[in-house]
Amino acid sequence: MDNPTTGQDTGNGYDFVVVANRLPVDRVTNPDGTQGFRRSPGGLVTALEPVMASSDGAWVGWHGGIDDELESFDKDNIHLVPVPLSEDDLELYYEGFSNSTLWPLYHDVIVPPAYHRTWWDRYKRINQRFADAVVRIAAPNATVWVHDYQLQLVPRLLRLARPDLKIGFFLHIPFPAASLFSQLPWRRQILEGLAGADLVGFQREADATNFLRCLRRFTEYQTKDHEATPRPEHDLQNICRADAHPISIDYEQIRRLSRDPQIIARAAQIRHELGNPKTIMLGVDRLDYTKGIRHRLKAYGELLNDEQLQAGDVCLIQVASPSRENVDTYMELRDQVELMVGQITGQFDTLSHTTLRYLHHSYPLKEMMSLYLAADVLLVTALRDGMNLVAKEYVAAHQDGRGVLVLSEFTGAADQLTQSVMVNPHDIDGMKVKIMQAVNMPEGEQEKRMKRMNHHLAEFDVARWSNRFLTELSQINTSSIPTVAAANGS
């Protein structure tokens, strides 16, 4: 446990450390009224739990509270190291630089990024705080795996403080082309922060290529194939490798749940409650401007208006879980989406049927599984997405071979789920054609497509993703890389 006075962990340190913006737990109120934690659902913790158990593992991240400094604690065989954040930290580092600068920049500038020096200063400070927490607890020669865009400076900070560490980084969102990334005033610092890692993983090969091109253009690093090498005078002398490591899902868990009699019965109940329409379409997204929800609603509304889809025969369920509700662009998006929902339901709903069921909630996995099973068509129309695991979950849920996935070509999943019906969400007319193709697809063709995609997901699940990344990281040889002192002739 942490010493509350010094903040130091006792013992010899941890051989494997995961660093992410959030700890893999959610706060709960126990029956006796005390505060506690339960493990949060998610593929990342599922994939890493066996590694944590087999090697002395710890997880560093924010615990979800504001101005609340907690000691380290153990939960479900994982040692958790909370990093405190204040209300100002959340405003400047998280809502500001992470989600109003980096997020829109990395998602093709769908909305304009904002560049504020106060946000950048706080981002640097919080990244240092995370790095300091790792330095305190990592054993000599430990493996550290840093995750996502909120912590892109951490690899370099760790390399400077602890050159003995083996450092990996994985970016869960896209990495932009050099023409977009060049906007960032602190582009060199971000790139050199990432290059402190031995291995940087991306969702798509194009993302890895973008990163290496940016390194070559905006820093003193030289690149060849998948590797970036600093010049001799650079203060870091590690070679950074960049590769595509597309993330996946816990396939066996989804497959097992898809055969649960209670979940199957709930799926039938959902269809009945909607009036047993011929076709149920489903959208499942965070309420984010990158997800193309407005484009989807526009195409759906036009299909109803053109009478290609008949009110009463079809229902679209749109799950839009709340996201970053204090950020202006997200508040505006919610207003726009809810206006479109109101226009469609007002024009096409009847007393006995609804054409659109809008749900601004988050749902547990079992309820999501029922929705997947109830849906004949899943609409994934993201304008830009690192992967989109919902698409993979929907396919894995349909072990019966039924259902059609309509998938944006701008998702990472499009590289793997090639038997889906691909759409360009910017092309509303083209999307309407593809939606009708999905609605009218013969059962035999549905089964053939689903079988091929399930075969891929069964082989490339989330456990294989983590194992492949960590295996490649462990095989990177750093022993022949010259030290800074040797490079400087000391």
WOJO-V281075 format. One record per run of one state. SS is the DSSP state (helix for helix, strand for strand, loop for the rest). FROM is the first residue (numbers start at 1). LEN is the number of residues. If there is no record, write none. Layout:
# WOJO-V281075
ss = [SS	SS]
from = [FROM	FROM]
len = [LEN	LEN]
This chain:
# WOJO-V281075
ss = [loop	strand	loop	strand	loop	strand	loop	strand	loop	strand	loop	helix	loop	strand	loop	strand	loop	strand	loop	strand	loop	strand	loop	helix	loop	helix	strand	loop	helix	loop	helix	loop	strand	loop	helix	loop	helix	loop	strand	loop	helix	loop	strand	loop	strand	loop	strand	loop	helix	loop	helix	loop	strand	loop	helix	loop	helix	loop	strand	loop	strand	loop	helix	loop	strand	loop	helix	loop	strand	loop	strand	loop	helix	loop	strand	loop	strand	helix	loop	strand	loop	helix	loop	helix	loop	helix	loop	helix	loop]
from = [1	2	3	9	10	14	23	25	30	35	40	43	55	57	63	66	67	73	76	78	83	85	86	87	107	117	138	148	149	152	154	162	166	171	178	182	187	196	199	203	205	219	222	225	227	230	240	245	251	258	261	274	279	287	289	292	293	306	311	312	314	322	328	349	356	360	365	375	377	381	385	386	389	398	404	409	411	412	416	421	424	428	440	443	460	462	476	484	488]
len = [1	1	6	1	4	9	2	5	5	5	3	12	2	6	3	1	6	3	2	5	2	1	1	20	10	21	10	1	3	2	8	4	5	7	4	5	9	3	4	2	14	3	3	2	3	10	5	6	7	3	13	5	8	2	3	1	13	5	1	2	8	6	21	7	4	5	10	2	4	4	1	3	9	6	5	2	1	4	5	3	4	12	3	17	2	14	8	4	3]
